[in-house]
């Protein structure tokens, strides 16, 4: 179960990174959206690290 959860988090992490990349390529990126996406990416990373450390 835990492996599946980590894989799901990794997929979400990659999806958020894709959103960040797309937003950064826009002519006028939304700084607030970028900030929120980056915080979400860090939250997912922290959650993954918490699950893999045990």
mmCIF file of the N, C-alpha and C atoms, coordinates in Angstrom:
data_MODEL
# 
_entry.id   MODEL 
# 
loop_
_atom_site.group_PDB 
_atom_site.id 
_atom_site.type_symbol 
_atom_site.label_atom_id 
_atom_site.label_alt_id 
_atom_site.label_comp_id 
_atom_site.label_asym_id 
_atom_site.label_entity_id 
_atom_site.label_seq_id 
_atom_site.pdbx_PDB_ins_code 
_atom_site.Cartn_x 
_atom_site.Cartn_y 
_atom_site.Cartn_z 
_atom_site.occupancy 
_atom_site.B_iso_or_equiv 
_atom_site.pdbx_formal_charge 
_atom_site.auth_seq_id 
_atom_site.auth_comp_id 
_atom_site.auth_asym_id 
_atom_site.auth_atom_id 
_atom_site.pdbx_PDB_model_num 
ATOM 1   N N  . UNK A 1 1  ? 0.830  -1.206 0.000   1.00 0.00 ? 1  UNK A N  1 
ATOM 2   C CA . UNK A 1 1  ? 0.000  0.000  0.000   1.00 0.00 ? 1  UNK A CA 1 
ATOM 3   C C  . UNK A 1 1  ? 0.864  1.255  0.000   1.00 0.00 ? 1  UNK A C  1 
ATOM 4   N N  . UNK A 1 2  ? 1.900  1.254  0.843   1.00 0.00 ? 2  UNK A N  1 
ATOM 5   C CA . UNK A 1 2  ? 2.738  2.449  0.946   1.00 0.00 ? 2  UNK A CA 1 
ATOM 6   C C  . UNK A 1 2  ? 3.440  2.753  -0.372  1.00 0.00 ? 2  UNK A C  1 
ATOM 7   N N  . UNK A 1 3  ? 3.894  1.714  -1.080  1.00 0.00 ? 3  UNK A N  1 
ATOM 8   C CA . UNK A 1 3  ? 4.571  1.931  -2.361  1.00 0.00 ? 3  UNK A CA 1 
ATOM 9   C C  . UNK A 1 3  ? 3.614  2.589  -3.358  1.00 0.00 ? 3  UNK A C  1 
ATOM 10  N N  . UNK A 1 4  ? 2.389  2.136  -3.382  1.00 0.00 ? 4  UNK A N  1 
ATOM 11  C CA . UNK A 1 4  ? 1.394  2.720  -4.284  1.00 0.00 ? 4  UNK A CA 1 
ATOM 12  C C  . UNK A 1 4  ? 1.139  4.186  -3.930  1.00 0.00 ? 4  UNK A C  1 
ATOM 13  N N  . UNK A 1 5  ? 1.122  4.476  -2.631  1.00 0.00 ? 5  UNK A N  1 
ATOM 14  C CA . UNK A 1 5  ? 0.902  5.857  -2.189  1.00 0.00 ? 5  UNK A CA 1 
ATOM 15  C C  . UNK A 1 5  ? 2.068  6.747  -2.626  1.00 0.00 ? 5  UNK A C  1 
ATOM 16  N N  . UNK A 1 6  ? 3.287  6.252  -2.459  1.00 0.00 ? 6  UNK A N  1 
ATOM 17  C CA . UNK A 1 6  ? 4.472  7.018  -2.873  1.00 0.00 ? 6  UNK A CA 1 
ATOM 18  C C  . UNK A 1 6  ? 4.435  7.248  -4.380  1.00 0.00 ? 6  UNK A C  1 
ATOM 19  N N  . UNK A 1 7  ? 4.065  6.228  -5.141  1.00 0.00 ? 7  UNK A N  1 
ATOM 20  C CA . UNK A 1 7  ? 3.983  6.381  -6.596  1.00 0.00 ? 7  UNK A CA 1 
ATOM 21  C C  . UNK A 1 7  ? 2.922  7.411  -6.980  1.00 0.00 ? 7  UNK A C  1 
ATOM 22  N N  . UNK A 1 8  ? 1.803  7.421  -6.288  1.00 0.00 ? 8  UNK A N  1 
ATOM 23  C CA . UNK A 1 8  ? 0.751  8.407  -6.553  1.00 0.00 ? 8  UNK A CA 1 
ATOM 24  C C  . UNK A 1 8  ? 1.267  9.814  -6.263  1.00 0.00 ? 8  UNK A C  1 
ATOM 25  N N  . UNK A 1 9  ? 2.004  9.953  -5.164  1.00 0.00 ? 9  UNK A N  1 
ATOM 26  C CA . UNK A 1 9  ? 2.574  11.259 -4.818  1.00 0.00 ? 9  UNK A CA 1 
ATOM 27  C C  . UNK A 1 9  ? 3.594  11.701 -5.866  1.00 0.00 ? 9  UNK A C  1 
ATOM 28  N N  . UNK A 1 10 ? 4.403  10.750 -6.340  1.00 0.00 ? 10 UNK A N  1 
ATOM 29  C CA . UNK A 1 10 ? 5.392  11.077 -7.375  1.00 0.00 ? 10 UNK A CA 1 
ATOM 30  C C  . UNK A 1 10 ? 4.695  11.556 -8.643  1.00 0.00 ? 10 UNK A C  1 
ATOM 31  N N  . UNK A 1 11 ? 3.588  10.916 -8.995  1.00 0.00 ? 11 UNK A N  1 
ATOM 32  C CA . UNK A 1 11 ? 2.830  11.335 -10.181 1.00 0.00 ? 11 UNK A CA 1 
ATOM 33  C C  . UNK A 1 11 ? 2.254  12.735 -10.002 1.00 0.00 ? 11 UNK A C  1 
ATOM 34  N N  . UNK A 1 12 ? 1.719  13.011 -8.810  1.00 0.00 ? 12 UNK A N  1 
ATOM 35  C CA . UNK A 1 12 ? 1.184  14.351 -8.527  1.00 0.00 ? 12 UNK A CA 1 
ATOM 36  C C  . UNK A 1 12 ? 2.301  15.384 -8.580  1.00 0.00 ? 12 UNK A C  1 
ATOM 37  N N  . UNK A 1 13 ? 3.463  15.029 -8.014  1.00 0.00 ? 13 UNK A N  1 
ATOM 38  C CA . UNK A 1 13 ? 4.623  15.915 -7.993  1.00 0.00 ? 13 UNK A CA 1 
ATOM 39  C C  . UNK A 1 13 ? 5.030  16.264 -9.422  1.00 0.00 ? 13 UNK A C  1 
ATOM 40  N N  . UNK A 1 14 ? 5.078  15.263 -10.293 1.00 0.00 ? 14 UNK A N  1 
ATOM 41  C CA . UNK A 1 14 ? 5.448  15.487 -11.694 1.00 0.00 ? 14 UNK A CA 1 
ATOM 42  C C  . UNK A 1 14 ? 4.398  16.356 -12.401 1.00 0.00 ? 14 UNK A C  1 
ATOM 43  N N  . UNK A 1 15 ? 3.129  16.131 -12.086 1.00 0.00 ? 15 UNK A N  1 
ATOM 44  C CA . UNK A 1 15 ? 2.061  16.923 -12.704 1.00 0.00 ? 15 UNK A CA 1 
ATOM 45  C C  . UNK A 1 15 ? 2.160  18.389 -12.279 1.00 0.00 ? 15 UNK A C  1 
ATOM 46  N N  . UNK A 1 16 ? 2.452  18.617 -11.010 1.00 0.00 ? 16 UNK A N  1 
ATOM 47  C CA . UNK A 1 16 ? 2.598  19.993 -10.527 1.00 0.00 ? 16 UNK A CA 1 
ATOM 48  C C  . UNK A 1 16 ? 3.800  20.650 -11.194 1.00 0.00 ? 16 UNK A C  1 
ATOM 49  N N  . UNK A 1 17 ? 4.892  19.893 -11.358 1.00 0.00 ? 17 UNK A N  1 
ATOM 50  C CA . UNK A 1 17 ? 6.072  20.442 -12.034 1.00 0.00 ? 17 UNK A CA 1 
ATOM 51  C C  . UNK A 1 17 ? 5.734  20.824 -13.470 1.00 0.00 ? 17 UNK A C  1 
ATOM 52  N N  . UNK A 1 18 ? 4.926  20.016 -14.133 1.00 0.00 ? 18 UNK A N  1 
ATOM 53  C CA . UNK A 1 18 ? 4.498  20.337 -15.501 1.00 0.00 ? 18 UNK A CA 1 
ATOM 54  C C  . UNK A 1 18 ? 3.692  21.629 -15.530 1.00 0.00 ? 18 UNK A C  1 
ATOM 55  N N  . UNK A 1 19 ? 2.830  21.808 -14.529 1.00 0.00 ? 19 UNK A N  1 
ATOM 56  C CA . UNK A 1 19 ? 2.041  23.038 -14.449 1.00 0.00 ? 19 UNK A CA 1 
ATOM 57  C C  . UNK A 1 19 ? 2.958  24.242 -14.227 1.00 0.00 ? 19 UNK A C  1 
ATOM 58  N N  . UNK A 1 20 ? 3.959  24.067 -13.369 1.00 0.00 ? 20 UNK A N  1 
ATOM 59  C CA . UNK A 1 20 ? 4.920  25.151 -13.109 1.00 0.00 ? 20 UNK A CA 1 
ATOM 60  C C  . UNK A 1 20 ? 5.653  25.507 -14.399 1.00 0.00 ? 20 UNK A C  1 
ATOM 61  N N  . UNK A 1 21 ? 6.136  24.486 -15.111 1.00 0.00 ? 21 UNK A N  1 
ATOM 62  C CA . UNK A 1 21 ? 6.862  24.724 -16.360 1.00 0.00 ? 21 UNK A CA 1 
ATOM 63  C C  . UNK A 1 21 ? 5.991  25.468 -17.373 1.00 0.00 ? 21 UNK A C  1 
ATOM 64  N N  . UNK A 1 22 ? 4.747  25.041 -17.503 1.00 0.00 ? 22 UNK A N  1 
ATOM 65  C CA . UNK A 1 22 ? 3.836  25.676 -18.461 1.00 0.00 ? 22 UNK A CA 1 
ATOM 66  C C  . UNK A 1 22 ? 3.577  27.129 -18.079 1.00 0.00 ? 22 UNK A C  1 
ATOM 67  N N  . UNK A 1 23 ? 3.370  27.368 -16.797 1.00 0.00 ? 23 UNK A N  1 
ATOM 68  C CA . UNK A 1 23 ? 3.092  28.739 -16.341 1.00 0.00 ? 23 UNK A CA 1 
ATOM 69  C C  . UNK A 1 23 ? 4.304  29.640 -16.549 1.00 0.00 ? 23 UNK A C  1 
ATOM 70  N N  . UNK A 1 24 ? 5.505  29.099 -16.293 1.00 0.00 ? 24 UNK A N  1 
ATOM 71  C CA . UNK A 1 24 ? 6.720  29.898 -16.458 1.00 0.00 ? 24 UNK A CA 1 
ATOM 72  C C  . UNK A 1 24 ? 6.988  30.244 -17.915 1.00 0.00 ? 24 UNK A C  1 
ATOM 73  N N  . UNK A 1 25 ? 6.480  29.443 -18.844 1.00 0.00 ? 25 UNK A N  1 
ATOM 74  C CA . UNK A 1 25 ? 6.681  29.704 -20.276 1.00 0.00 ? 25 UNK A CA 1 
ATOM 75  C C  . UNK A 1 25 ? 5.691  30.731 -20.829 1.00 0.00 ? 25 UNK A C  1 
ATOM 76  N N  . UNK A 1 26 ? 4.643  31.010 -20.078 1.00 0.00 ? 26 UNK A N  1 
ATOM 77  C CA . UNK A 1 26 ? 3.655  31.990 -20.543 1.00 0.00 ? 26 UNK A CA 1 
ATOM 78  C C  . UNK A 1 26 ? 4.283  33.380 -20.614 1.00 0.00 ? 26 UNK A C  1 
ATOM 79  N N  . UNK A 1 27 ? 3.775  34.235 -21.501 1.00 0.00 ? 27 UNK A N  1 
ATOM 80  C CA . UNK A 1 27 ? 4.325  35.597 -21.612 1.00 0.00 ? 27 UNK A CA 1 
ATOM 81  C C  . UNK A 1 27 ? 4.239  36.396 -20.303 1.00 0.00 ? 27 UNK A C  1 
ATOM 82  N N  . UNK A 1 28 ? 3.133  36.285 -19.581 1.00 0.00 ? 28 UNK A N  1 
ATOM 83  C CA . UNK A 1 28 ? 2.973  36.984 -18.305 1.00 0.00 ? 28 UNK A CA 1 
ATOM 84  C C  . UNK A 1 28 ? 2.577  35.978 -17.231 1.00 0.00 ? 28 UNK A C  1 
ATOM 85  N N  . UNK A 1 29 ? 3.562  35.235 -16.689 1.00 0.00 ? 29 UNK A N  1 
ATOM 86  C CA . UNK A 1 29 ? 3.216  34.208 -15.704 1.00 0.00 ? 29 UNK A CA 1 
ATOM 87  C C  . UNK A 1 29 ? 2.554  34.805 -14.466 1.00 0.00 ? 29 UNK A C  1 
ATOM 88  N N  . UNK A 1 30 ? 1.643  34.048 -13.913 1.00 0.00 ? 30 UNK A N  1 
ATOM 89  C CA . UNK A 1 30 ? 0.922  34.445 -12.706 1.00 0.00 ? 30 UNK A CA 1 
ATOM 90  C C  . UNK A 1 30 ? 1.784  34.083 -11.491 1.00 0.00 ? 30 UNK A C  1 
ATOM 91  N N  . UNK A 1 31 ? 2.380  35.088 -10.870 1.00 0.00 ? 31 UNK A N  1 
ATOM 92  C CA . UNK A 1 31 ? 3.295  34.858 -9.751  1.00 0.00 ? 31 UNK A CA 1 
ATOM 93  C C  . UNK A 1 31 ? 2.599  34.204 -8.561  1.00 0.00 ? 31 UNK A C  1 
ATOM 94  N N  . UNK A 1 32 ? 1.359  34.562 -8.324  1.00 0.00 ? 32 UNK A N  1 
ATOM 95  C CA . UNK A 1 32 ? 0.624  33.984 -7.199  1.00 0.00 ? 32 UNK A CA 1 
ATOM 96  C C  . UNK A 1 32 ? 0.384  32.494 -7.446  1.00 0.00 ? 32 UNK A C  1 
ATOM 97  N N  . UNK A 1 33 ? -0.018 32.168 -8.662  1.00 0.00 ? 33 UNK A N  1 
ATOM 98  C CA . UNK A 1 33 ? -0.228 30.767 -9.018  1.00 0.00 ? 33 UNK A CA 1 
ATOM 99  C C  . UNK A 1 33 ? 1.079  29.987 -8.928  1.00 0.00 ? 33 UNK A C  1 
ATOM 100 N N  . UNK A 1 34 ? 2.162  30.558 -9.430  1.00 0.00 ? 34 UNK A N  1 
ATOM 101 C CA . UNK A 1 34 ? 3.462  29.885 -9.348  1.00 0.00 ? 34 UNK A CA 1 
ATOM 102 C C  . UNK A 1 34 ? 3.860  29.622 -7.900  1.00 0.00 ? 34 UNK A C  1 
ATOM 103 N N  . UNK A 1 35 ? 3.651  30.605 -7.049  1.00 0.00 ? 35 UNK A N  1 
ATOM 104 C CA . UNK A 1 35 ? 3.985  30.448 -5.633  1.00 0.00 ? 35 UNK A CA 1 
ATOM 105 C C  . UNK A 1 35 ? 3.181  29.295 -5.016  1.00 0.00 ? 35 UNK A C  1 
ATOM 106 N N  . UNK A 1 36 ? 1.883  29.262 -5.326  1.00 0.00 ? 36 UNK A N  1 
ATOM 107 C CA . UNK A 1 36 ? 1.015  28.218 -4.783  1.00 0.00 ? 36 UNK A CA 1 
ATOM 108 C C  . UNK A 1 36 ? 1.429  26.834 -5.311  1.00 0.00 ? 36 UNK A C  1 
ATOM 109 N N  . UNK A 1 37 ? 1.750  26.749 -6.596  1.00 0.00 ? 37 UNK A N  1 
ATOM 110 C CA . UNK A 1 37 ? 2.171  25.474 -7.181  1.00 0.00 ? 37 UNK A CA 1 
ATOM 111 C C  . UNK A 1 37 ? 3.493  24.991 -6.583  1.00 0.00 ? 37 UNK A C  1 
ATOM 112 N N  . UNK A 1 38 ? 4.407  25.911 -6.375  1.00 0.00 ? 38 UNK A N  1 
ATOM 113 C CA . UNK A 1 38 ? 5.704  25.535 -5.796  1.00 0.00 ? 38 UNK A CA 1 
ATOM 114 C C  . UNK A 1 38 ? 5.549  25.069 -4.351  1.00 0.00 ? 38 UNK A C  1 
ATOM 115 N N  . UNK A 1 39 ? 4.652  25.710 -3.604  1.00 0.00 ? 39 UNK A N  1 
ATOM 116 C CA . UNK A 1 39 ? 4.387  25.261 -2.229  1.00 0.00 ? 39 UNK A CA 1 
ATOM 117 C C  . UNK A 1 39 ? 3.786  23.857 -2.233  1.00 0.00 ? 39 UNK A C  1 
ATOM 118 N N  . UNK A 1 40 ? 2.872  23.604 -3.173  1.00 0.00 ? 40 UNK A N  1 
ATOM 119 C CA . UNK A 1 40 ? 2.257  22.283 -3.289  1.00 0.00 ? 40 UNK A CA 1 
ATOM 120 C C  . UNK A 1 40 ? 3.305  21.234 -3.657  1.00 0.00 ? 40 UNK A C  1 
ATOM 121 N N  . UNK A 1 41 ? 4.203  21.587 -4.551  1.00 0.00 ? 41 UNK A N  1 
ATOM 122 C CA . UNK A 1 41 ? 5.270  20.664 -4.949  1.00 0.00 ? 41 UNK A CA 1 
ATOM 123 C C  . UNK A 1 41 ? 6.156  20.312 -3.745  1.00 0.00 ? 41 UNK A C  1 
ATOM 124 N N  . UNK A 1 42 ? 6.496  21.308 -2.956  1.00 0.00 ? 42 UNK A N  1 
ATOM 125 C CA . UNK A 1 42 ? 7.301  21.057 -1.755  1.00 0.00 ? 42 UNK A CA 1 
ATOM 126 C C  . UNK A 1 42 ? 6.547  20.209 -0.735  1.00 0.00 ? 42 UNK A C  1 
ATOM 127 N N  . UNK A 1 43 ? 5.237  20.460 -0.600  1.00 0.00 ? 43 UNK A N  1 
ATOM 128 C CA . UNK A 1 43 ? 4.435  19.669 0.337   1.00 0.00 ? 43 UNK A CA 1 
ATOM 129 C C  . UNK A 1 43 ? 4.424  18.196 -0.080  1.00 0.00 ? 43 UNK A C  1 
ATOM 130 N N  . UNK A 1 44 ? 4.266  17.964 -1.373  1.00 0.00 ? 44 UNK A N  1 
ATOM 131 C CA . UNK A 1 44 ? 4.272  16.598 -1.884  1.00 0.00 ? 44 UNK A CA 1 
ATOM 132 C C  . UNK A 1 44 ? 5.637  15.936 -1.662  1.00 0.00 ? 44 UNK A C  1 
ATOM 133 N N  . UNK A 1 45 ? 6.699  16.685 -1.899  1.00 0.00 ? 45 UNK A N  1 
ATOM 134 C CA . UNK A 1 45 ? 8.046  16.151 -1.688  1.00 0.00 ? 45 UNK A CA 1 
ATOM 135 C C  . UNK A 1 45 ? 8.258  15.789 -0.224  1.00 0.00 ? 45 UNK A C  1 
ATOM 136 N N  . UNK A 1 46 ? 7.842  16.671 0.673   1.00 0.00 ? 46 UNK A N  1 
ATOM 137 C CA . UNK A 1 46 ? 7.971  16.392 2.102   1.00 0.00 ? 46 UNK A CA 1 
ATOM 138 C C  . UNK A 1 46 ? 7.181  15.149 2.494   1.00 0.00 ? 46 UNK A C  1 
ATOM 139 N N  . UNK A 1 47 ? 5.978  15.013 1.936   1.00 0.00 ? 47 UNK A N  1 
ATOM 140 C CA . UNK A 1 47 ? 5.167  13.841 2.244   1.00 0.00 ? 47 UNK A CA 1 
ATOM 141 C C  . UNK A 1 47 ? 5.839  12.569 1.717   1.00 0.00 ? 47 UNK A C  1 
ATOM 142 N N  . UNK A 1 48 ? 6.412  12.638 0.522   1.00 0.00 ? 48 UNK A N  1 
ATOM 143 C CA . UNK A 1 48 ? 7.101  11.471 -0.034  1.00 0.00 ? 48 UNK A CA 1 
ATOM 144 C C  . UNK A 1 48 ? 8.296  11.100 0.840   1.00 0.00 ? 48 UNK A C  1 
ATOM 145 N N  . UNK A 1 49 ? 9.059  12.101 1.259   1.00 0.00 ? 49 UNK A N  1 
ATOM 146 C CA . UNK A 1 49 ? 10.230 11.826 2.101   1.00 0.00 ? 49 UNK A CA 1 
ATOM 147 C C  . UNK A 1 49 ? 9.809  11.231 3.432   1.00 0.00 ? 49 UNK A C  1 
ATOM 148 N N  . UNK A 1 50 ? 8.706  11.693 3.978   1.00 0.00 ? 50 UNK A N  1 
ATOM 149 C CA . UNK A 1 50 ? 8.213  11.154 5.242   1.00 0.00 ? 50 UNK A CA 1 
ATOM 150 C C  . UNK A 1 50 ? 7.820  9.697  5.121   1.00 0.00 ? 50 UNK A C  1 
ATOM 151 N N  . UNK A 1 51 ? 7.309  9.307  3.964   1.00 0.00 ? 51 UNK A N  1 
ATOM 152 C CA . UNK A 1 51 ? 6.891  7.923  3.754   1.00 0.00 ? 51 UNK A CA 1 
ATOM 153 C C  . UNK A 1 51 ? 8.065  7.011  3.443   1.00 0.00 ? 51 UNK A C  1 
ATOM 154 N N  . UNK A 1 52 ? 9.092  7.539  2.798   1.00 0.00 ? 52 UNK A N  1 
ATOM 155 C CA . UNK A 1 52 ? 10.205 6.680  2.386   1.00 0.00 ? 52 UNK A CA 1 
ATOM 156 C C  . UNK A 1 52 ? 11.274 6.554  3.461   1.00 0.00 ? 52 UNK A C  1 
ATOM 157 N N  . UNK A 1 53 ? 11.260 7.406  4.462   1.00 0.00 ? 53 UNK A N  1 
ATOM 158 C CA . UNK A 1 53 ? 12.273 7.361  5.523   1.00 0.00 ? 53 UNK A CA 1 
ATOM 159 C C  . UNK A 1 53 ? 12.031 6.184  6.464   1.00 0.00 ? 53 UNK A C  1 
ATOM 160 N N  . UNK A 1 54 ? 10.775 5.817  6.679   1.00 0.00 ? 54 UNK A N  1 
ATOM 161 C CA . UNK A 1 54 ? 10.458 4.757  7.632   1.00 0.00 ? 54 UNK A CA 1 
ATOM 162 C C  . UNK A 1 54 ? 10.991 3.439  7.238   1.00 0.00 ? 54 UNK A C  1 
# 
